[in-house]
Amino acid sequence: MAIPELTLRRAERLLHQLIERRLSPRVRNEIRMSVEVRGNNVTLFEDRPVWRMPGQWTHGKVAQFRYDTATDRWTLYWSDRHGRWLLYEDTRPAADIAALIREVDADPVGAFWG
């Protein structure tokens, strides 16, 4: 079963608001952020130019939000240095993705923004 349409639209809207807050206009040519949906996973990415390789960009994982249709809850994951998704254990699954997005934005343990 897929993420309900309204739930997905709200998640995407809140993530795009996060992107707008984090990327000031003066750095938008140096950093790009995007949201991708695949199945019941909504992933936030950060792209940066590759140093000394004009025109090439890295596509870095920031956070992944997984929606469980059985419980109607979102779970937050972070990416380790090997690119594996790991459960972010400092929060519980949440019915409202906004709480998890706030955790990513604040990043109290340095899991998302380094």
Secondary structure, 3 states (H helix, E strand, C coil): CCCCHHHHHHHHHHHHHHHHHHCCHHHCCCCEEEEEEECCEEEEEEEEECCCCCCCEEEEEEEEEEEECCCCEEEEEEECCCCCEEECCCCCCECCHHHHHHHHHHCCCCCCCC
